[in-house]
Amino acid sequence: MNLIYQNGVWEKDRDDVIELCRTWWADSLFYKLYNIPYKVDIEMFNRVHESGHLIYIVGRNGKGQLDACYVGVKSPYMFNPDVMSAAEIVWCVRKEARCFENLVGLINAIQNLMEKESILEWNLNVSNEERYNSVGKFLNARGYDFMDKTFTKLRG
């Protein structure tokens, strides 16, 4: 299943990304641990996009359905502004489209996006759930370095 990666019309891509993320929200650790409802501020997405800091790529199947995406925010690295960096907001493949081919395709599309945007350093977050261990191993084999663990706490 080859996906076609591109940036299309922002409003359609944005809405399709929001809907794709809704499909897995209830399965995410963020939801399971904190029970935070899925509530998207479209105007915030638009403001970040209009600022020029939002970067994204979407993968669509032959029917035009969005099956994969990456969304991030780019900025100069705090400790060396010569290094442009990107922080991932989301990267995912639709559950029904998850396969090795689509994982490789998305990683390649992300790397092409980073080159296009002149980004030298970026991150991809992987859930700490055991079922995603193979994704971490895959990224490591593709030259991604495991650098930090993130510990999340919900205030309250």
Secondary structure per residue as TSV (DSSP state, phi and psi in degrees):
chain	resnum	aa	ss	phi	psi
A	1	M	-	360.0	97.2
A	2	N	-	-84.2	127.9
A	3	L	-	-98.6	147.9
A	4	I	E	-100.1	121.2
A	5	Y	E	-100.3	132.1
A	6	Q	E	-169.1	174.1
A	7	N	-	-109.0	126.5
A	8	G	-	-110.1	-128.4
A	9	V	-	-85.3	120.6
A	10	W	H	-50.2	-50.4
A	11	E	H	-61.2	-42.2
A	12	K	H	-68.3	-46.5
A	13	D	H	-59.1	-45.2
A	14	R	H	-58.5	-50.0
A	15	D	H	-63.6	-38.7
A	16	D	H	-69.0	-37.2
A	17	V	H	-63.7	-44.5
A	18	I	H	-59.8	-43.2
A	19	E	H	-68.9	-39.1
A	20	L	H	-62.0	-43.7
A	21	C	H	-66.2	-31.7
A	22	R	H	-61.1	-29.9
A	23	T	H	-67.9	-25.8
A	24	W	H	-113.7	-2.0
A	25	W	H	-54.0	-46.5
A	26	A	T	-66.8	-18.2
A	27	D	T	-91.6	-7.1
A	28	S	S	-76.8	149.5
A	29	L	H	-62.1	-34.9
A	30	F	H	-56.2	-44.9
A	31	Y	H	-73.1	-45.4
A	32	K	H	-60.1	-40.0
A	33	L	H	-81.0	-36.5
A	34	Y	H	-115.2	-10.7
A	35	N	-	55.0	37.9
A	36	I	-	-83.3	126.3
A	37	P	-	-69.4	155.1
A	38	Y	-	-80.8	111.7
A	39	K	-	-146.1	108.4
A	40	V	-	-101.7	135.6
A	41	D	-	-97.0	97.1
A	42	I	H	-62.5	-36.3
A	43	E	H	-64.7	-35.0
A	44	M	H	-64.8	-45.3
A	45	F	H	-54.1	-46.6
A	46	N	H	-63.3	-41.6
A	47	R	H	-63.0	-43.1
A	48	V	H	-66.3	-40.3
A	49	H	H	-61.6	-47.4
A	50	E	H	-65.4	-25.7
A	51	S	H	-72.3	-15.9
A	52	G	T	88.3	3.2
A	53	H	-	-93.6	-18.9
A	54	L	E	-82.8	130.3
A	55	I	E	-123.7	147.5
A	56	Y	E	-160.7	161.2
A	57	I	E	-145.6	140.9
A	58	V	E	-123.5	147.2
A	59	G	E	-114.4	122.7
A	60	R	E	-115.0	146.2
A	61	N	-	-81.8	-178.0
A	62	G	T	-61.9	-19.3
A	63	K	T	-93.5	1.0
A	64	G	S	88.5	-0.3
A	65	Q	-	-74.6	136.1
A	66	L	E	-73.6	120.1
A	67	D	E	-115.6	-11.4
A	68	A	E	-154.4	152.8
A	69	C	E	-159.2	158.9
A	70	Y	E	-135.7	133.4
A	71	V	E	-133.4	133.3
A	72	G	E	-147.3	174.5
A	73	V	E	-121.9	128.4
A	74	K	E	-103.5	148.0
A	75	S	E	-165.3	159.8
A	76	P	E	-63.9	144.3
A	77	Y	E	-65.6	134.5
A	78	M	T	-56.6	-36.2
A	79	F	T	-102.2	3.9
A	80	N	E	-164.4	95.1
A	81	P	E	-66.2	-7.5
A	82	D	E	-74.8	-14.7
A	83	V	E	-102.1	113.1
A	84	M	E	-82.7	133.1
A	85	S	E	-124.9	165.3
A	86	A	E	-137.8	136.2
A	87	A	E	-107.5	125.9
A	88	E	E	-70.9	134.7
A	89	I	E	-95.3	-48.7
A	90	V	E	-155.9	144.5
A	91	W	E	-144.1	132.3
A	92	C	E	-163.4	161.0
A	93	V	E	-122.4	133.8
A	94	R	-	-51.8	138.5
A	95	K	G	-51.2	-44.5
A	96	E	G	-70.8	-15.5
A	97	A	G	-107.5	5.6
A	98	R	-	-71.4	119.6
A	99	C	S	-161.6	166.6
A	100	F	H	-57.9	-43.4
A	101	E	H	-58.5	-42.9
A	102	N	H	-74.7	-30.2
A	103	L	H	-65.0	-47.4
A	104	V	H	-61.8	-43.7
A	105	G	H	-60.0	-42.6
A	106	L	H	-67.6	-43.4
A	107	I	H	-60.9	-43.5
A	108	N	H	-62.7	-41.0
A	109	A	H	-64.5	-39.6
A	110	I	H	-63.6	-46.6
A	111	Q	H	-62.9	-38.2
A	112	N	H	-65.6	-39.3
A	113	L	H	-61.9	-43.1
A	114	M	H	-63.1	-39.7
A	115	E	H	-65.2	-45.4
A	116	K	H	-59.2	-37.8
A	117	E	T	-88.9	3.5
A	118	S	T	58.6	36.9
A	119	I	-	-92.6	126.3
A	120	L	-	-95.2	-26.2
A	121	E	E	-136.7	130.8
A	122	W	E	-149.3	165.2
A	123	N	-	-125.2	154.3
A	124	L	-	-130.3	126.0
A	125	N	-	-90.9	140.3
A	126	V	-	-126.3	133.6
A	127	S	-	-56.1	147.4
A	128	N	S	-80.5	-0.1
A	129	E	S	-67.4	141.0
A	130	E	G	-55.9	-34.3
A	131	R	G	-64.2	-14.1
A	132	Y	G	-101.7	5.5
A	133	N	H	-56.1	-37.0
A	134	S	H	-65.1	-30.8
A	135	V	H	-66.8	-42.5
A	136	G	H	-61.6	-42.8
A	137	K	H	-63.8	-40.1
A	138	F	H	-61.0	-47.3
A	139	L	H	-62.6	-41.7
A	140	N	H	-60.5	-41.6
A	141	A	H	-67.1	-23.4
A	142	R	T	-90.9	10.2
A	143	G	T	97.0	3.8
A	144	Y	-	-81.4	136.1
A	145	D	-	-98.6	132.4
A	146	F	-	-77.9	111.3
A	147	M	-	-110.0	-47.2
A	148	D	-	-136.1	154.3
A	149	K	-	-103.4	141.3
A	150	T	-	-105.3	126.6
A	151	F	-	-110.0	121.9
A	152	T	-	-105.7	140.0
A	153	K	-	-135.1	135.0
A	154	L	-	-95.1	121.8
A	155	R	-	-62.3	137.6
A	156	G	-	135.9	360.0
